[in-house]
Amino acid sequence: CGSTLRQTMFWVPASGDIGVGVSILSYGGGVQFGLITDKHLCPHPQEIIDRFEPEFEKLLLVTMMLPWVDG
């Protein structure tokens, strides 16, 4: 109790015929993403991972274009 975690991670439970699970965890000013896949339903998970950063760059750009609200 009362200690700061240095690193965290969790995974979405995989069951049945779910091919992809994505976890998003925000803690201590950072955000971590996890990806778990069924190798038969999604044999190339790196292709998904490679698309994360460009999409978040787009979200950042759109967010920076929004009006600044102070308070």
C-alpha atoms as one frame of an Amber mdcrd trajectory, in Angstrom:
protein
   0.000   0.000   0.000   1.178   3.465  -0.844   3.915   2.390  -3.267   4.321
   3.593  -6.838   4.427   0.921  -9.514   7.361   1.119 -11.915   5.605  -0.739
 -14.708   2.184  -2.274 -15.230   0.604  -4.468 -17.882  -2.498  -6.555 -18.225
  -4.030  -8.680 -20.940  -7.573  -9.115 -22.133  -8.697 -12.672 -21.373  -8.871
 -14.700 -24.577 -11.622 -17.261 -24.985 -13.600 -18.972 -27.689 -13.052 -17.762
 -31.220 -12.035 -14.193 -30.386  -9.080 -13.460 -32.665  -7.772 -10.212 -31.167
  -7.718  -8.642 -27.711  -6.473  -5.108 -27.046  -5.708  -3.733 -23.598  -5.200
  -0.050 -22.770  -3.874   0.995 -19.371  -3.254   4.547 -18.192  -1.127   4.997
 -15.068   1.386   7.520 -13.770   1.167   9.840 -16.762   1.706   7.111 -19.342
  -0.398   4.807 -21.459   0.451   1.218 -22.357  -1.166  -0.893 -25.020  -1.233
  -4.666 -25.146  -2.229  -6.861 -28.046  -2.943 -10.571 -27.912  -4.008 -12.576
 -30.950  -4.982 -16.074 -31.947  -2.238 -17.090 -34.390  -4.734 -18.943 -36.573
  -7.200 -16.055 -36.840  -4.608 -13.256 -36.892  -1.256 -14.674 -38.008   0.529
 -11.303 -38.381  -0.103  -9.210 -35.233   2.878  -6.958 -35.960   0.856  -5.426
 -38.807  -1.703  -4.248 -36.233   0.978  -3.013 -33.841   2.669  -1.044 -36.626
  -0.557   0.908 -37.186  -0.970   2.039 -33.557   1.516   4.919 -33.620   0.356
   6.595 -36.861  -3.262   6.490 -35.687  -2.382   8.022 -32.329  -0.364  10.712
 -34.103  -3.573  11.582 -36.003  -5.532  11.696 -32.738  -2.898  13.980 -31.223
  -3.082  16.323 -34.210  -6.878  16.531 -34.023  -6.727  17.074 -30.258  -4.219
  19.906 -30.637  -6.585  21.600 -33.108  -9.397  21.774 -30.546  -9.994  25.040
 -28.656  -7.997  25.338 -25.431 -10.212  25.397 -22.334  -8.540  26.781 -19.208
  -9.920  25.588 -15.932
